[in-house]
Amino acid sequence: MLTQLLRTSAAGIVLTAVLAQAALATGEPKNELPFTRPVAARTAQAATKTVQASSPVIQGEPKNELPFTRPVSEPATIVVRGSSGFSWTDGAIGLIAGLGVAIVGVGATTLARGAQRGTPRTAL
Protein backbone atom coordinates (compact mmCIF):
# COMPACT_ATOMS: atom_id res chain seq x y z
CA MET A 1 0.00 0.00 0.00
CA LEU A 2 2.81 2.38 0.90
CA THR A 3 4.72 1.57 -2.29
CA GLN A 4 1.59 2.24 -4.32
CA LEU A 5 1.19 5.60 -2.58
CA LEU A 6 4.83 6.48 -3.25
CA ARG A 7 4.58 5.42 -6.90
CA THR A 8 1.40 7.47 -7.38
CA SER A 9 2.99 10.51 -5.73
CA ALA A 10 6.14 10.20 -7.85
CA ALA A 11 4.08 9.86 -11.02
CA GLY A 12 2.07 12.95 -10.08
CA ILE A 13 5.22 14.96 -9.48
CA VAL A 14 6.73 13.88 -12.80
CA LEU A 15 3.48 14.63 -14.65
CA THR A 16 3.28 18.08 -13.06
CA ALA A 17 6.87 18.85 -14.04
CA VAL A 18 6.29 17.76 -17.63
CA LEU A 19 3.07 19.76 -17.98
CA ALA A 20 4.65 22.84 -16.42
CA GLN A 21 7.51 22.73 -18.93
CA ALA A 22 5.06 22.36 -21.80
CA ALA A 23 3.05 25.33 -20.54
CA LEU A 24 6.13 27.51 -20.28
CA ALA A 25 7.35 26.52 -23.75
CA THR A 26 4.29 27.88 -25.53
CA GLY A 27 5.55 31.47 -25.41
CA GLU A 28 3.69 34.38 -26.89
CA PRO A 29 1.47 34.16 -29.99
CA LYS A 30 3.26 35.04 -33.20
CA ASN A 31 0.11 35.60 -35.27
CA GLU A 32 -0.40 39.17 -34.04
CA LEU A 33 1.33 42.48 -34.75
CA PRO A 34 4.24 43.16 -35.19
CA PHE A 35 4.81 39.63 -36.50
CA THR A 36 2.05 39.79 -39.15
CA ARG A 37 3.50 42.60 -41.29
CA PRO A 38 2.87 42.07 -45.03
CA VAL A 39 5.80 40.66 -47.00
CA ALA A 40 5.70 43.56 -49.48
CA ALA A 41 6.48 46.03 -46.69
CA ARG A 42 9.61 44.10 -45.75
CA THR A 43 10.94 43.89 -49.29
CA ALA A 44 10.31 47.58 -49.91
CA GLN A 45 12.04 48.42 -46.67
CA ALA A 46 15.05 46.32 -47.61
CA ALA A 47 15.19 47.85 -51.12
CA THR A 48 15.20 51.43 -49.80
CA LYS A 49 18.13 50.94 -47.48
CA THR A 50 20.45 53.92 -47.63
CA VAL A 51 24.19 53.75 -47.27
CA GLN A 52 25.89 56.58 -45.44
CA ALA A 53 29.05 57.95 -46.97
CA SER A 54 30.82 58.31 -43.65
CA SER A 55 30.37 56.51 -40.40
CA PRO A 56 28.71 58.46 -37.60
CA VAL A 57 30.94 60.17 -35.08
CA ILE A 58 30.40 58.78 -31.62
CA GLN A 59 31.12 61.37 -28.99
CA GLY A 60 30.71 60.97 -25.26
CA GLU A 61 29.29 63.63 -23.04
CA PRO A 62 31.71 65.87 -21.16
CA LYS A 63 32.17 64.87 -17.54
CA ASN A 64 33.32 68.33 -16.40
CA GLU A 65 29.82 69.88 -16.63
CA LEU A 66 26.62 69.54 -14.66
CA PRO A 67 25.27 67.18 -13.28
CA PHE A 68 28.71 65.61 -12.80
CA THR A 69 30.25 68.68 -11.16
CA ARG A 70 27.51 69.55 -8.66
CA PRO A 71 28.55 69.76 -5.02
CA VAL A 72 27.94 66.66 -2.97
CA SER A 73 26.28 67.14 0.39
CA GLU A 74 27.42 65.42 3.55
CA PRO A 75 25.85 61.93 3.80
CA ALA A 76 23.30 61.36 6.54
CA THR A 77 24.51 59.65 9.69
CA ILE A 78 22.96 56.22 10.16
CA VAL A 79 22.75 54.84 13.68
CA VAL A 80 22.64 51.05 13.93
CA ARG A 81 21.41 49.60 17.18
CA GLY A 82 22.33 46.07 18.14
CA SER A 83 19.72 43.55 19.21
CA SER A 84 19.15 42.86 22.87
CA GLY A 85 19.83 39.14 22.44
CA PHE A 86 17.34 36.33 22.02
CA SER A 87 14.09 37.18 20.25
CA TRP A 88 11.24 35.38 22.00
CA THR A 89 8.86 36.04 19.11
CA ASP A 90 11.17 34.36 16.61
CA GLY A 91 11.70 31.49 19.04
CA ALA A 92 7.94 30.97 19.45
CA ILE A 93 7.43 30.93 15.67
CA GLY A 94 10.19 28.34 15.29
CA LEU A 95 8.73 26.22 18.08
CA ILE A 96 5.25 26.23 16.53
CA ALA A 97 6.64 25.39 13.08
CA GLY A 98 8.73 22.55 14.51
CA LEU A 99 5.76 21.12 16.40
CA GLY A 100 3.65 21.28 13.24
CA VAL A 101 6.25 19.38 11.23
CA ALA A 102 6.56 16.78 14.01
CA ILE A 103 2.78 16.27 14.20
CA VAL A 104 2.55 15.81 10.43
CA GLY A 105 5.42 13.29 10.54
CA VAL A 106 3.82 11.29 13.37
CA GLY A 107 0.47 11.29 11.54
CA ALA A 108 2.03 10.07 8.30
CA THR A 109 3.89 7.31 10.15
CA THR A 110 0.72 6.23 11.94
CA LEU A 111 -1.21 6.11 8.67
CA ALA A 112 1.54 4.10 6.98
CA ARG A 113 1.69 1.55 9.82
CA GLY A 114 -2.10 1.29 9.93
CA ALA A 115 -2.14 0.53 6.21
CA GLN A 116 0.47 -2.21 6.72
CA ARG A 117 -1.58 -3.86 9.49
CA GLY A 118 -4.60 -4.12 7.21
CA THR A 119 -2.77 -6.33 4.72
CA PRO A 120 -2.01 -9.95 5.60
CA ARG A 121 1.65 -10.70 6.22
CA THR A 122 3.36 -13.74 4.84
CA ALA A 123 6.24 -15.60 6.45
CA LEU A 124 9.51 -15.73 4.60
C-alpha positions as CSV (number, residue, x, y, z in Angstrom):
1,M,0.0,0.0,0.0
2,L,2.8,2.4,0.9
3,T,4.7,1.6,-2.3
4,Q,1.6,2.2,-4.3
5,L,1.2,5.6,-2.6
6,L,4.8,6.5,-3.2
7,R,4.6,5.4,-6.9
8,T,1.4,7.5,-7.4
9,S,3.0,10.5,-5.7
10,A,6.1,10.2,-7.8
11,A,4.1,9.9,-11.0
12,G,2.1,12.9,-10.1
13,I,5.2,15.0,-9.5
14,V,6.7,13.9,-12.8
15,L,3.5,14.6,-14.7
16,T,3.3,18.1,-13.1
17,A,6.9,18.9,-14.0
18,V,6.3,17.8,-17.6
19,L,3.1,19.8,-18.0
20,A,4.7,22.8,-16.4
21,Q,7.5,22.7,-18.9
22,A,5.1,22.4,-21.8
23,A,3.0,25.3,-20.5
24,L,6.1,27.5,-20.3
25,A,7.3,26.5,-23.7
26,T,4.3,27.9,-25.5
27,G,5.5,31.5,-25.4
28,E,3.7,34.4,-26.9
29,P,1.5,34.2,-30.0
30,K,3.3,35.0,-33.2
31,N,0.1,35.6,-35.3
32,E,-0.4,39.2,-34.0
33,L,1.3,42.5,-34.8
34,P,4.2,43.2,-35.2
35,F,4.8,39.6,-36.5
36,T,2.0,39.8,-39.1
37,R,3.5,42.6,-41.3
38,P,2.9,42.1,-45.0
39,V,5.8,40.7,-47.0
40,A,5.7,43.6,-49.5
41,A,6.5,46.0,-46.7
42,R,9.6,44.1,-45.8
43,T,10.9,43.9,-49.3
44,A,10.3,47.6,-49.9
45,Q,12.0,48.4,-46.7
46,A,15.0,46.3,-47.6
47,A,15.2,47.8,-51.1
48,T,15.2,51.4,-49.8
49,K,18.1,50.9,-47.5
50,T,20.4,53.9,-47.6
51,V,24.2,53.7,-47.3
52,Q,25.9,56.6,-45.4
53,A,29.0,57.9,-47.0
54,S,30.8,58.3,-43.6
55,S,30.4,56.5,-40.4
56,P,28.7,58.5,-37.6
57,V,30.9,60.2,-35.1
58,I,30.4,58.8,-31.6
59,Q,31.1,61.4,-29.0
60,G,30.7,61.0,-25.3
61,E,29.3,63.6,-23.0
62,P,31.7,65.9,-21.2
63,K,32.2,64.9,-17.5
64,N,33.3,68.3,-16.4
65,E,29.8,69.9,-16.6
66,L,26.6,69.5,-14.7
67,P,25.3,67.2,-13.3
68,F,28.7,65.6,-12.8
69,T,30.3,68.7,-11.2
70,R,27.5,69.5,-8.7
71,P,28.5,69.8,-5.0
72,V,27.9,66.7,-3.0
73,S,26.3,67.1,0.4
74,E,27.4,65.4,3.5
75,P,25.8,61.9,3.8
76,A,23.3,61.4,6.5
77,T,24.5,59.6,9.7
78,I,23.0,56.2,10.2
79,V,22.8,54.8,13.7
80,V,22.6,51.1,13.9
81,R,21.4,49.6,17.2
82,G,22.3,46.1,18.1
83,S,19.7,43.6,19.2
84,S,19.1,42.9,22.9
85,G,19.8,39.1,22.4
86,F,17.3,36.3,22.0
87,S,14.1,37.2,20.2
88,W,11.2,35.4,22.0
89,T,8.9,36.0,19.1
90,D,11.2,34.4,16.6
91,G,11.7,31.5,19.0
92,A,7.9,31.0,19.4
93,I,7.4,30.9,15.7
94,G,10.2,28.3,15.3
95,L,8.7,26.2,18.1
96,I,5.3,26.2,16.5
97,A,6.6,25.4,13.1
98,G,8.7,22.5,14.5
99,L,5.8,21.1,16.4
100,G,3.7,21.3,13.2
101,V,6.2,19.4,11.2
102,A,6.6,16.8,14.0
103,I,2.8,16.3,14.2
104,V,2.6,15.8,10.4
105,G,5.4,13.3,10.5
106,V,3.8,11.3,13.4
107,G,0.5,11.3,11.5
108,A,2.0,10.1,8.3
109,T,3.9,7.3,10.1
110,T,0.7,6.2,11.9
111,L,-1.2,6.1,8.7
112,A,1.5,4.1,7.0
113,R,1.7,1.6,9.8
114,G,-2.1,1.3,9.9
115,A,-2.1,0.5,6.2
116,Q,0.5,-2.2,6.7
117,R,-1.6,-3.9,9.5
118,G,-4.6,-4.1,7.2
119,T,-2.8,-6.3,4.7
120,P,-2.0,-9.9,5.6
121,R,1.7,-10.7,6.2
122,T,3.4,-13.7,4.8
123,A,6.2,-15.6,6.5
124,L,9.5,-15.7,4.6
